[in-house]
């Protein structure tokens, strides 16, 4: 792409940024180095006041009812192995069933994510994470809770 067109479109996108939009992003990772890098990158991107990242284990995760959860869990491609990824997806599914959010979106190369997660996605889309072919699994509806 010609550099002048890139610069023009980049500036156009920057001019259209709504800085008054209500948004709070909170990210979690079990790796303190990944959390430090994410916080540093948020500051560099100018969103450090709206996005924060903390060290946490998915087993302890509790989303707010009105939250939308976005996740890109390890799937054995770059981090860990496939069995660890399957176990993490199972844990994520159990946590989401027990403490549902408004929606959950997971990007993964794990072709068996839905089986591991424990629920078929409402929608799926083929995407790439870098050069890795993945799926975006979309869960729009909260799991039904037992009535007491």
N, C-alpha and C positions, 0 to 999 in steps of 0.2 A: 504494500500500500504506500502510495506517495506520502512523504513526511508532512507536507503542507495540509493534505486532506486529513491525516491522522490528528494533527494539531488543531485543526478547525473543529473536527467532531468532538475531540476531547474537551475543548473549551465550551462548546455548545452543551455537552453533558454537564460540565461543572456549573454552567450558568443556570441550569434547570434544577439543581439540587435544592430541595426544600429543607432549609436548616431549622425551620420551626416545627417540623413534623414530630409528633409524639412517638418516640421509640426508645426502648431500652433493650439492649442485647446483653445477655449473660451467658458466658461459655464456661464449660468445665472440661477438665482433662485430668487424668491421674498422674501425668508426667509434669513435674514442676518446670522443667525446661521448656516444654511446649506452651505452658501457661505464660511464662515470662515472655516468650517470643510473641505470642498472640497479643499480650498487653502492649508490648513495644510497637508492634505493627499497627494496632488500633490507634495509638498516639500519632504515629507517622501518617496514617491515613486521615487524621483529623477527627476521628470519632471516639477518641479515648474518654470523652466525657459522657458518652452514651453506651459504650460497650466495655464490659469488664470480664475478665477471665479469672477463674479460681481453680485451685486443685481440689478435686472431688472424685469419688468412686461412683460409678453408675448405680451400684447397689443402694446407695444412699440418696439418689436423685429423686426430687419431688418437684414437679413442675406446678406452677400455678394453674388453676382451672382454665383461665383465659389465655394461657401462653400457647405459642406455637413452637414446637420443638424441631430444631434442625440438627441432624447428626450425620457425621461422616465417620462411622466407626471403623477401626482397623479391620481389614478383611483378609489378612494373610498374604496380601500382595506385597506390601511394603513393610508392615509391622506384624510381628507374631506369626502364628501359623493358622491354617484353616480351622483347626479344632478350637483354638482359642477364640477365633472370630465367631464361630458358631455359638460357643458358650456365652460370649458377650451379647450376641443378638438375642439369645434366650433370656438372659438377665434383663436386657432392655425391654423386651416384650412383657415380662412379668412385672417390672416396675411400672410400665405404662398402663397395664391392665389394673394394677392396684391404685395408681395415682394418675389418672388420665389428664391430658391437657386438651386444649381445643383442637390441636392437630399435631401430627408427627410426620416429618419428612426425612427419609434416610437415603443417603447416597452410598452405594456399595457395589462392589464387583461380585459379591457373594450371590450366585444364582439361586441359592436355596435360602435366601434371607427370610422370605415369608414363612417357610417351614420352621426355621429356627426362632423367628420372632413370635410365632404362634398365631398369626392372623394374616389373611390375604389382604393385600393393599387395595384401597378403593381405586387407585390409578397407579400406573407405572409408566415411566418415560426412559428411553435409552439416552444416555449422555456419556460424556467422557470426563474423567477426573485426570487431567494431564493427558497422557497417552493411554490410560487404562480405560477400557470399555466398562461402563457401569450402568446401573439402573437407579432411577430416583423412585423410591417407593413412597406413595402418598397415602396417609391415613387421615381422613377428614373428620370422621365421627368418633366421639369419645366412646370407649367401651361402656356397656351398660353395667351399672352398679347394682348390687343386690339391694332391694328395698327392705328396710327394717321396720 
